[in-house]
Amino acid sequence: PRLSGGWNTAIFLHNGSVTSYDELLCISGPRQLNTEPIFGNQGHEFGCDLDTESKMALVDFLNSF
């Protein structure tokens, strides 16, 4: 998906298995694991290892589009 307007959608990752930037970047803690074949989100933890300040800066950047 394009970055433009990403803040206005509830579909992230290639299969829509993540519904917010918070969940995408594991800001509130580890993501709830979804192992359904179509909506599995295991292995998609890009950005989860960033520190909180970097995560928030990334969210601010993404919200600017």
Secondary structure, DSSP 8 states (H G I E B T S, - for coil): --STTGGG-S-BSTTS-B-SHHHHTTTTSS------TTT--TT--TTTTS-HHHHHHHHHHHHT-
